[in-house]
Amino acid sequence: AMETDLAKQLRVLSGAAKFGVRRKDRASLLFTPEELDRLDKQTILEMARSGLISLGATDTSVATLRESPLFSAASLRSDRESITAKDDSKVNSMIKEALFVLSPYLLLPGARKALEHLIQRYKIHVYNGSEIIRAFLPFHQTPIFAKILSLIQWRDTDARLHFLHAAQKQGAPVARSTVVGACIKDPA
């Protein structure tokens, strides 16, 4: 029997998966593409939860975040790109709250682990760019902000934040004068 084109494509894709061929679109705050290829969703969730536990020792709102559906076992089955608009609205609301809770702790490893999970499971760098930037803009002069900025895809991102495009392309922290200039230009 002759193999159909679809069967050939499936065979090729199956073989590629066995040998760890990675998707080029996977973004990560903490890992190289090679490291990310070796991690599964469960491991990343466990890292995020352990990060939240370490942060929760100092802040009860972080402890509450640990109980959020965003960090539950059910999150491993979620697919951001196939949920309804109503469910997406709920997810966006939870993500906005999570980013607000994590924002003071960006420089701590626990917050970064939680962010990694949100990037991997909910593609926040694609769908919540404005919220990420607003949450972490106070850290604009740090290398971790530059890394976060490098991950942002500007789909539906607030136009007032587009002054950060140049910094994103440079991959460097954002100068205070750049942020101040943007605020003066558009005080809203």
C-alpha positions as CSV (number, residue, x, y, z in Angstrom):
1,A,0.0,0.0,0.0
2,M,1.2,3.5,-0.8
3,E,1.9,5.8,2.0
4,T,-0.2,9.0,1.8
5,D,1.4,12.5,2.1
6,L,-0.3,12.9,5.5
7,A,1.1,9.6,6.7
8,K,4.6,10.6,5.6
9,Q,4.3,14.0,7.4
10,L,3.1,12.3,10.6
11,R,6.0,9.7,10.4
12,V,8.5,12.6,10.0
13,L,7.0,14.5,12.9
14,S,6.9,11.5,15.1
15,G,10.6,10.8,14.4
16,A,11.5,14.4,15.1
17,A,9.7,14.3,18.4
18,K,11.7,11.2,19.5
19,F,15.0,13.0,18.8
20,G,14.2,16.1,20.7
21,V,13.8,18.5,17.7
22,R,12.5,21.6,19.4
23,R,9.9,24.1,18.4
24,K,11.6,27.4,17.6
25,D,8.8,29.5,19.2
26,R,9.3,28.4,22.8
27,A,10.3,31.4,24.9
28,S,11.8,31.1,28.3
29,L,12.9,33.4,31.1
30,L,15.1,30.9,32.8
31,F,16.2,28.2,30.4
32,T,18.2,27.8,27.2
33,P,16.2,26.1,24.4
34,E,18.2,22.9,25.1
35,E,17.4,23.0,28.8
36,L,13.8,23.7,28.1
37,D,13.6,20.7,25.8
38,R,14.5,18.4,28.7
39,L,11.8,19.8,31.1
40,D,8.2,18.7,31.1
41,K,5.2,20.7,32.1
42,Q,5.0,19.0,35.5
43,T,8.6,19.8,36.4
44,I,8.1,23.5,35.5
45,L,4.9,23.6,37.6
46,E,6.7,22.0,40.6
47,M,9.4,24.6,40.3
48,A,6.9,27.4,40.2
49,R,5.1,26.0,43.2
50,S,8.3,25.7,45.2
51,G,9.2,29.3,44.2
52,L,5.8,30.5,45.5
53,I,6.4,28.6,48.7
54,S,9.7,30.3,49.2
55,L,8.1,33.7,48.5
56,G,5.0,32.9,50.6
57,A,7.1,32.9,53.8
58,T,7.2,36.7,53.6
59,D,3.9,37.6,52.0
60,T,0.4,36.0,52.5
61,S,-0.8,37.2,49.1
62,V,1.9,35.0,47.5
63,A,0.7,32.1,49.7
64,T,-2.8,32.7,48.3
65,L,-1.5,32.7,44.8
66,R,-0.2,29.2,45.3
67,E,-3.9,28.1,45.5
68,S,-4.8,29.8,42.2
69,P,-6.0,27.7,39.4
70,L,-3.0,29.1,37.4
71,F,-0.7,27.0,39.6
72,S,-2.9,23.9,40.0
73,A,-2.4,20.5,38.5
74,A,-5.4,21.3,36.2
75,S,-3.2,24.0,34.6
76,L,-1.2,21.3,33.0
77,R,-4.2,20.4,30.8
78,S,-5.0,24.0,29.8
79,D,-4.4,25.3,26.4
80,R,-4.6,29.0,26.2
81,E,-5.2,29.0,22.4
82,S,-8.3,26.8,22.5
83,I,-10.3,28.3,25.4
84,T,-13.5,30.3,25.0
85,A,-13.4,34.1,25.1
86,K,-15.2,34.0,28.5
87,D,-12.6,31.6,30.0
88,D,-9.8,33.7,28.4
89,S,-11.2,36.7,30.2
90,K,-11.1,34.8,33.5
91,V,-7.5,33.7,32.8
92,N,-6.4,37.2,31.9
93,S,-7.9,38.5,35.2
94,M,-6.0,35.8,37.2
95,I,-2.8,36.5,35.3
96,K,-3.1,40.2,36.0
97,E,-3.5,39.5,39.7
98,A,-0.6,37.1,39.7
99,L,1.7,39.6,38.0
100,F,0.7,42.2,40.6
101,V,1.4,39.9,43.5
102,L,4.8,38.8,42.0
103,S,5.9,42.2,40.9
104,P,7.7,43.3,44.1
105,Y,9.7,40.0,44.1
106,L,11.0,40.0,40.5
107,L,14.6,39.9,41.7
108,L,14.0,36.8,43.7
109,P,14.3,33.3,42.2
110,G,10.9,32.2,43.4
111,A,9.1,34.9,41.4
112,R,11.1,34.0,38.3
113,K,10.1,30.4,38.6
114,A,6.4,31.3,38.9
115,L,6.8,33.6,35.8
116,E,8.4,30.7,33.9
117,H,5.3,28.6,34.5
118,L,3.1,31.4,33.3
119,I,5.1,31.8,30.2
120,Q,5.1,28.1,29.4
121,R,1.5,27.3,30.2
122,Y,-0.3,30.6,29.5
123,K,1.9,32.3,26.9
124,I,1.8,35.5,28.9
125,H,4.6,36.9,26.8
126,V,2.2,36.7,23.8
127,Y,-1.2,37.5,25.3
128,N,-0.4,39.7,28.3
129,G,2.5,41.9,27.2
130,S,1.1,45.1,28.6
131,E,0.4,43.6,32.0
132,I,3.9,42.1,32.2
133,I,5.5,45.4,31.3
134,R,3.4,47.4,33.7
135,A,4.0,44.9,36.5
136,F,7.8,44.9,36.1
137,L,8.6,48.4,34.7
138,P,10.0,49.5,38.1
139,F,12.8,47.1,37.4
140,H,13.5,48.6,34.0
141,Q,17.2,49.1,34.7
142,T,17.8,45.4,35.5
143,P,19.0,42.6,33.3
144,I,16.0,40.5,34.2
145,F,13.7,43.2,32.9
146,A,15.7,43.2,29.6
147,K,15.2,39.5,29.4
148,I,11.5,39.7,30.0
149,L,11.2,42.5,27.5
150,S,13.0,40.3,24.9
151,L,10.2,37.7,25.2
152,I,7.3,40.1,24.7
153,Q,5.4,39.8,21.5
154,W,3.7,43.0,20.8
155,R,0.3,41.5,19.9
156,D,-2.4,43.7,21.5
157,T,0.1,45.6,23.6
158,D,-0.7,49.1,24.7
159,A,0.7,51.6,22.2
160,R,2.0,53.8,25.0
161,L,4.5,51.0,25.8
162,H,5.9,50.9,22.3
163,F,8.7,53.2,23.4
164,L,10.3,50.0,24.7
165,H,10.8,48.5,21.2
166,A,14.3,49.9,20.8
167,A,15.3,48.5,24.1
168,Q,13.9,45.2,23.2
169,K,15.9,45.0,20.0
170,Q,19.1,46.0,21.9
171,G,18.4,43.4,24.6
172,A,19.6,45.8,27.3
173,P,18.0,47.3,30.4
174,V,16.0,50.5,29.8
175,A,17.6,53.8,30.8
176,R,15.7,55.8,33.4
177,S,15.8,58.8,30.9
178,T,13.9,56.7,28.4
179,V,11.1,55.9,30.9
180,V,10.9,59.4,32.1
181,G,10.8,60.8,28.6
182,A,7.9,58.4,27.7
183,C,6.0,59.5,30.9
184,I,6.5,63.2,30.0
185,K,5.4,62.6,26.5
186,D,2.3,60.7,27.5
187,P,1.4,61.2,31.2
188,A,-1.6,58.9,31.0
